[in-house]
């Protein structure tokens, strides 16, 4: 009896250890598993590069997409990457990519005149504002130099992905069949008992990247027109490299090709019309034809242009805790202010939903919008509440408190302490 009890106690301890291990293992995969993002994930965020020739900050990524939904021209998607010509940053060198589908939806290929090889991708270069077409195919892993927070980095299109094929394996099936016959092992419980899976590694191409950009623009809630999209994650395709003391890119990128978010700001134009004129192109050319024009319009007409709209919500603001008032005041961070001021003629729409924030929201902080021109400002809440406007919060925005649209919100002017 004592022996049985002792065996039972040992078994209980063993089961407890196994269960503890399995719980820890499950917790790990739930936190760091294939489809999860760990809290320690590495991130980079590339926004603009400074052009010393024009004295302007240019977005690292510029994208242009004409979907041709109205069947008036060609479907075209374009991407221009603005980077420095070298580590010395004496000028901006732009690399351009374009894919074109004709009126029948068929790709218009580029044909190499020397090798006669065809590609769905058209390449363009520009340096010091002088553009020209090129047949040069930028190599996988070629480095491009950019700035992030005033520091120079290298960027490369060097992402990889994996595919697999699963086929019936006669040798594995035969071996496992006899094992199943002479034992109680369940051969048919897993397909891997008779199949063999082979894995293949592939390099992402610029064509893959361009198709991804097209998907991002089509799925964006901003709709058609000009705009600026922030926090575009291209970490599957592109990686950022730090430079060593000699100015050379390090061998491994930030994040070591592993858990990395490579974020970018991208200026975009999205149009339901087809591209019918080279003036609509970022490169002044459609499938290598700089004279392309099927509109019948005069050269002086800029019929495709639209206002650039920058949309901001409560998640884009930074919170400051006030111990005296036991709550948080909100202000736009410098990075957003700089992005907005880098674009001429931009229109800013702000929708601030208090109910999306799980803290005690008091209102806008001093000089919360820092003098940016605001087209519209809406403040909403699911419940009735006050919202304070600290001194200078609307200064030089072009708005007064009377211009603010509200839902379940009573605006309070902190100068007088009463409702507006």
C-alpha positions as CSV (number, residue, x, y, z in Angstrom):
1,X,0.0,0.0,0.0
2,X,2.8,2.4,0.9
3,X,4.6,1.5,-2.3
4,X,1.4,2.3,-4.3
5,X,1.0,5.7,-2.5
6,X,4.6,6.5,-3.2
7,X,4.3,5.7,-6.9
8,X,1.2,7.8,-7.0
9,X,3.0,10.8,-5.5
10,X,5.9,10.4,-7.9
11,X,3.4,10.3,-10.8
12,X,1.6,13.4,-9.5
13,X,4.9,15.3,-9.3
14,X,5.8,14.2,-12.8
15,X,2.5,15.2,-14.3
16,X,2.7,18.6,-12.5
17,X,6.2,19.2,-14.0
18,X,4.9,18.3,-17.5
19,X,1.8,20.5,-17.2
20,X,4.0,23.4,-16.0
21,X,6.3,23.0,-19.0
22,X,3.4,22.8,-21.4
23,X,1.8,25.9,-19.9
24,X,5.0,27.8,-20.3
25,X,5.4,26.5,-23.9
26,X,1.8,27.5,-24.7
27,X,2.3,30.9,-23.2
28,X,5.5,31.4,-25.3
29,X,3.8,30.5,-28.6
30,X,0.8,32.6,-27.8
31,X,3.1,35.6,-27.2
32,X,5.9,35.0,-29.7
33,X,4.3,32.5,-32.2
34,X,4.3,32.8,-35.9
35,X,1.3,35.1,-36.1
36,X,2.0,37.1,-32.9
37,X,4.1,40.2,-32.4
38,X,6.3,40.2,-29.3
39,X,6.6,43.4,-27.3
40,X,10.3,43.6,-28.0
41,X,9.9,43.7,-31.8
42,X,12.5,46.0,-33.5
43,X,11.0,48.8,-35.6
44,X,12.5,51.5,-37.9
45,X,10.5,54.4,-39.4
46,X,11.8,56.2,-42.5
47,X,9.9,59.4,-43.5
48,X,11.8,61.9,-45.6
49,X,15.2,62.7,-47.2
50,X,16.6,66.2,-47.6
51,X,17.3,67.4,-51.1
52,X,20.2,70.0,-51.0
53,X,19.5,71.0,-54.6
54,X,15.9,72.1,-54.0
55,X,16.2,72.7,-50.2
56,X,13.2,70.5,-49.6
57,X,12.4,67.4,-47.7
58,X,11.1,64.6,-50.0
59,X,9.1,61.6,-48.9
60,X,11.2,58.4,-49.0
61,X,8.3,56.7,-50.9
62,X,6.0,58.2,-53.5
63,X,3.3,56.1,-55.1
64,X,0.9,56.6,-57.9
65,X,-2.0,54.3,-58.9
66,X,-4.5,54.7,-61.7
67,X,-7.0,51.7,-61.4
68,X,-8.7,52.3,-64.8
69,X,-12.1,51.4,-63.3
70,X,-13.8,53.7,-65.8
71,X,-11.9,52.1,-68.7
72,X,-10.5,55.5,-70.0
73,X,-6.9,54.5,-70.3
74,X,-4.3,52.1,-68.8
75,X,-4.0,50.7,-65.3
76,X,-0.7,51.9,-63.9
77,X,1.0,51.6,-60.6
78,X,4.2,53.5,-59.9
79,X,6.7,53.8,-57.0
80,X,9.5,56.3,-56.6
81,X,12.1,55.7,-53.9
82,X,13.9,58.9,-52.9
83,X,17.4,58.2,-51.5
84,X,20.8,59.8,-51.3
85,X,23.3,59.4,-54.1
86,X,25.8,58.2,-51.5
87,X,26.9,58.4,-47.9
88,X,28.1,62.0,-48.5
89,X,24.4,62.9,-49.3
90,X,25.4,65.5,-51.9
91,X,22.2,64.9,-53.9
92,X,19.0,62.9,-54.1
93,X,18.9,59.9,-56.4
94,X,15.5,58.6,-57.2
95,X,14.8,55.1,-58.3
96,X,11.5,54.6,-60.1
97,X,9.4,51.5,-60.9
98,X,6.3,51.2,-63.1
99,X,3.9,48.5,-64.1
100,X,1.4,49.0,-66.9
101,X,-1.7,47.1,-68.0
102,X,-3.4,48.0,-71.3
103,X,-7.1,48.6,-71.9
104,X,-7.6,44.9,-72.1
105,X,-5.9,44.3,-68.8
106,X,-2.8,42.7,-70.3
107,X,0.6,43.6,-68.9
108,X,2.7,45.9,-71.2
109,X,6.2,44.3,-70.9
110,X,9.6,45.9,-71.1
111,X,11.9,44.1,-73.6
112,X,15.6,44.2,-73.1
113,X,17.1,45.2,-76.5
114,X,20.2,43.2,-76.0
115,X,19.0,40.0,-74.4
116,X,15.3,40.3,-75.7
117,X,14.2,39.2,-72.2
118,X,10.9,40.6,-71.1
119,X,9.9,42.0,-67.8
120,X,6.6,43.5,-66.4
121,X,8.6,46.2,-64.7
122,X,9.8,49.5,-66.2
123,X,12.7,51.3,-64.5
124,X,13.4,55.0,-64.2
125,X,16.2,57.1,-62.7
126,X,16.5,60.7,-61.7
127,X,19.4,62.7,-60.2
128,X,19.5,66.4,-59.4
129,X,15.9,66.7,-60.8
130,X,17.0,65.3,-64.2
131,X,15.0,62.2,-65.2
132,X,15.8,59.5,-67.7
133,X,14.6,56.0,-68.5
134,X,16.9,53.1,-67.9
135,X,16.9,49.4,-68.7
136,X,19.1,48.8,-65.6
137,X,17.5,46.3,-63.3
138,X,18.3,47.2,-59.7
139,X,19.8,44.2,-58.0
140,X,18.4,42.4,-55.1
141,X,20.1,43.7,-52.0
142,X,21.4,46.9,-53.6
143,X,21.9,49.6,-50.9
144,X,20.1,52.9,-50.9
145,X,21.0,55.6,-48.4
146,X,18.4,57.5,-46.3
147,X,18.0,59.4,-43.1
148,X,16.1,58.4,-39.9
149,X,16.0,61.0,-37.2
150,X,19.0,62.8,-38.6
151,X,21.2,59.7,-38.8
152,X,22.3,58.0,-42.1
153,X,21.2,54.4,-42.8
154,X,21.3,52.1,-45.7
155,X,18.1,50.5,-47.0
156,X,17.9,47.4,-49.3
157,X,15.2,45.4,-51.0
158,X,16.4,42.0,-49.7
159,X,13.4,40.3,-48.2
160,X,12.8,36.6,-48.7
161,X,9.8,34.2,-48.5
162,X,9.3,30.5,-48.5
163,X,7.0,28.2,-50.4
164,X,6.5,24.4,-50.1
165,X,5.2,21.4,-52.0
166,X,3.8,18.3,-50.5
167,X,4.0,15.0,-52.4
168,X,3.2,11.3,-51.8
169,X,6.3,9.4,-50.6
170,X,6.2,5.7,-51.5
171,X,9.2,4.8,-49.3
172,X,7.8,6.6,-46.3
173,X,4.4,5.1,-46.8
174,X,5.8,1.6,-47.2
175,X,7.9,1.9,-44.0
176,X,5.1,3.3,-41.9
177,X,2.6,0.8,-43.3
178,X,4.5,-2.2,-41.8
179,X,5.0,-0.3,-38.6
180,X,1.2,0.3,-38.4
181,X,0.4,-3.4,-39.2
182,X,2.5,-4.9,-36.4
183,X,1.8,-2.2,-33.8
184,X,-1.2,-0.1,-32.7
185,X,0.4,3.1,-34.1
186,X,-2.1,5.2,-36.0
187,X,-0.4,5.8,-39.4
188,X,-3.3,7.7,-40.8
189,X,-3.6,10.2,-38.0
190,X,-1.1,12.6,-39.7
191,X,-0.6,13.1,-43.5
192,X,3.1,13.6,-42.8
193,X,3.3,9.8,-42.2
194,X,3.0,9.2,-46.0
195,X,3.8,12.6,-47.5
196,X,7.1,14.5,-47.9
197,X,7.2,18.3,-47.8
198,X,9.9,20.2,-49.6
199,X,10.6,23.9,-48.8
200,X,11.9,26.5,-51.3
201,X,13.4,29.9,-50.5
202,X,12.7,32.9,-52.8
203,X,13.8,36.5,-53.0
204,X,11.2,39.2,-53.2
205,X,11.4,41.2,-56.4
206,X,10.6,44.9,-57.1
207,X,7.6,43.6,-59.0
208,X,6.4,41.9,-55.8
209,X,6.9,45.2,-54.0
210,X,5.0,47.2,-56.6
211,X,2.1,44.8,-56.4
212,X,2.1,45.1,-52.6
213,X,2.0,48.9,-53.0
214,X,-1.0,48.7,-55.3
215,X,-2.8,46.5,-52.8
216,X,-2.0,48.9,-49.9
217,X,-3.4,51.9,-51.9
218,X,-6.5,50.0,-53.0
219,X,-7.3,48.9,-49.5
220,X,-6.7,52.3,-47.8
221,X,-9.7,54.0,-46.3
222,X,-8.6,57.4,-47.5
223,X,-10.2,56.7,-50.9
224,X,-9.2,58.4,-54.1
225,X,-7.1,61.6,-54.5
226,X,-3.8,62.7,-53.1
227,X,-2.8,61.9,-49.5
228,X,0.0,60.8,-47.2
229,X,0.0,57.4,-45.6
230,X,2.0,56.9,-42.4
231,X,3.4,53.7,-40.8
232,X,3.4,51.6,-44.0
233,X,5.1,48.3,-42.9
234,X,7.3,46.9,-45.7
235,X,9.4,44.8,-43.4
236,X,8.8,41.6,-45.4
237,X,10.4,43.3,-48.5
238,X,12.9,45.9,-47.2
239,X,15.4,46.1,-44.4
240,X,17.4,48.9,-42.8
241,X,21.1,48.7,-42.1
242,X,23.2,50.7,-39.7
243,X,26.6,52.1,-41.0
244,X,29.9,51.2,-39.4
245,X,32.7,53.7,-38.5
246,X,33.9,53.7,-42.2
247,X,30.4,54.5,-43.5
248,X,29.8,51.0,-44.9
249,X,26.5,49.2,-44.3
250,X,26.8,46.5,-41.6
251,X,26.5,42.9,-42.7
252,X,23.2,42.3,-40.9
253,X,20.2,44.6,-40.9
254,X,18.5,46.0,-37.9
255,X,16.5,43.0,-36.5
256,X,18.8,40.5,-38.3
257,X,16.2,39.6,-40.9
258,X,13.9,38.5,-38.1
259,X,11.2,40.3,-36.2
260,X,11.4,43.7,-37.8
261,X,8.9,46.3,-38.8
262,X,10.3,48.6,-41.5
263,X,7.8,51.5,-41.4
264,X,7.7,54.2,-44.1
265,X,5.7,57.4,-44.8
266,X,4.4,57.3,-48.4
267,X,2.8,60.1,-50.3
268,X,0.1,58.7,-52.7
269,X,-2.2,59.5,-55.5
270,X,-5.1,57.1,-56.2
271,X,-7.4,57.6,-59.1
272,X,-10.3,55.5,-60.5
273,X,-9.6,56.8,-64.0
274,X,-7.1,55.1,-66.3
275,X,-3.7,56.7,-67.0
276,X,-4.1,58.4,-70.4
277,X,-1.3,60.9,-70.4
278,X,2.4,61.0,-69.4
279,X,1.6,64.1,-67.3
280,X,-0.2,61.8,-64.9
281,X,3.0,59.7,-64.4
282,X,5.6,60.3,-61.7
283,X,8.2,59.8,-64.4
284,X,6.6,61.6,-67.4
285,X,6.4,58.3,-69.3
286,X,4.0,55.4,-69.7
287,X,5.7,52.1,-70.6
288,X,8.7,53.9,-72.0
289,X,6.6,56.3,-74.1
290,X,7.3,59.9,-73.1
291,X,4.8,61.2,-75.7
292,X,1.9,59.0,-74.6
293,X,-1.4,60.9,-74.7
294,X,-4.8,59.4,-75.6
295,X,-6.9,62.1,-73.9
296,X,-7.2,64.5,-76.9
297,X,-6.6,67.4,-74.4
298,X,-4.2,70.3,-74.8
299,X,-0.8,70.1,-73.1
300,X,-1.7,73.0,-70.8
301,X,-4.5,71.2,-69.0
302,X,-3.8,69.7,-65.5
303,X,-7.0,67.8,-65.3
304,X,-5.8,65.1,-62.9
305,X,-4.7,67.2,-60.0
306,X,-6.4,67.0,-56.6
307,X,-5.8,68.5,-53.2
308,X,-3.5,66.6,-50.8
309,X,-5.3,65.6,-47.6
310,X,-3.6,64.5,-44.4
311,X,-6.0,62.7,-42.1
312,X,-5.2,62.6,-38.3
313,X,-7.0,60.9,-35.4
314,X,-6.6,60.6,-31.7
315,X,-4.0,57.8,-32.0
316,X,-1.6,60.3,-33.7
317,X,-1.4,62.6,-30.7
318,X,1.0,62.4,-27.7
319,X,-0.5,62.5,-24.2
320,X,0.9,64.5,-21.2
321,X,-0.3,63.6,-17.7
322,X,-1.3,66.4,-15.4
323,X,-1.2,65.4,-11.7
324,X,-3.0,68.5,-10.7
325,X,-6.0,67.8,-13.0
326,X,-5.7,64.0,-12.7
327,X,-5.9,63.4,-16.5
328,X,-4.2,63.7,-19.9
329,X,-3.8,66.6,-22.3
330,X,-3.0,65.9,-25.9
331,X,-0.6,67.5,-28.4
332,X,0.6,66.6,-31.9
333,X,4.2,65.2,-31.9
334,X,6.9,67.0,-33.8
335,X,7.2,64.3,-36.4
336,X,3.7,64.9,-37.6
337,X,4.1,68.6,-37.5
338,X,7.2,68.3,-39.7
339,X,5.6,65.9,-42.1
340,X,2.6,68.3,-42.7
341,X,4.8,71.4,-43.1
342,X,7.0,69.6,-45.7
343,X,4.1,69.5,-48.2
344,X,2.8,72.6,-49.8
345,X,-0.9,73.1,-50.1
346,X,-1.8,70.3,-47.8
347,X,-5.2,70.0,-46.2
348,X,-5.5,68.6,-42.7
349,X,-8.6,66.9,-41.4
350,X,-8.6,65.9,-37.7
351,X,-11.1,63.5,-36.0
352,X,-10.5,63.1,-32.3
353,X,-12.6,60.3,-30.7
354,X,-12.3,60.5,-26.9
355,X,-14.0,57.1,-26.5
356,X,-11.1,55.4,-28.3
357,X,-8.8,56.3,-25.4
358,X,-8.8,54.3,-22.2
359,X,-7.6,57.2,-20.0
360,X,-9.1,60.4,-18.5
361,X,-8.9,62.8,-21.5
362,X,-8.9,66.4,-20.4
363,X,-8.4,68.2,-23.7
364,X,-5.9,69.8,-26.0
365,X,-2.6,70.9,-24.5
366,X,-0.9,74.3,-24.9
367,X,-0.2,74.9,-28.6
368,X,-1.5,71.4,-29.3
369,X,-1.6,71.8,-33.1
370,X,1.5,74.0,-33.3
371,X,0.3,76.3,-35.9
372,X,-0.6,73.9,-38.7
373,X,-3.4,74.9,-41.0
374,X,-6.5,72.7,-40.3
375,X,-9.3,72.3,-42.7
376,X,-11.7,70.6,-40.3
377,X,-11.6,69.5,-36.6
378,X,-14.1,67.1,-35.1
379,X,-14.2,66.0,-31.5
380,X,-16.6,63.2,-30.5
381,X,-17.5,61.0,-27.5
382,X,-19.9,58.2,-26.8
383,X,-20.9,59.9,-23.6
384,X,-21.4,63.6,-22.5
385,X,-18.2,65.2,-21.3
386,X,-16.1,68.4,-21.2
387,X,-13.1,69.0,-23.4
388,X,-10.6,71.7,-22.5
389,X,-8.8,74.0,-25.0
390,X,-5.6,75.1,-23.3
391,X,-4.1,78.5,-24.2
392,X,-2.8,78.6,-27.8
393,X,-4.1,75.1,-28.7
394,X,-5.7,76.5,-31.9
395,X,-3.2,79.2,-32.5
396,X,-2.5,79.9,-36.2
397,X,-4.5,76.9,-37.3
398,X,-7.1,79.0,-39.1
399,X,-9.8,77.7,-36.8
400,X,-11.7,79.1,-33.8
401,X,-13.6,77.1,-31.3
402,X,-16.8,77.9,-33.3
403,X,-15.4,76.0,-36.2
404,X,-15.0,72.7,-34.2
405,X,-17.6,70.1,-34.8
406,X,-18.6,68.1,-31.7
407,X,-20.7,65.1,-30.7
408,X,-21.5,64.7,-26.9
409,X,-18.7,67.2,-26.2
410,X,-18.8,70.6,-24.4
411,X,-15.8,72.7,-25.2
412,X,-14.3,74.6,-22.3
413,X,-12.1,77.6,-22.8
414,X,-9.3,77.5,-20.1
415,X,-8.9,81.3,-20.2
416,X,-12.3,81.8,-18.6
417,X,-13.0,78.3,-17.3
418,X,-16.5,78.3,-18.8
419,X,-18.1,76.5,-21.7
420,X,-17.7,78.0,-25.1
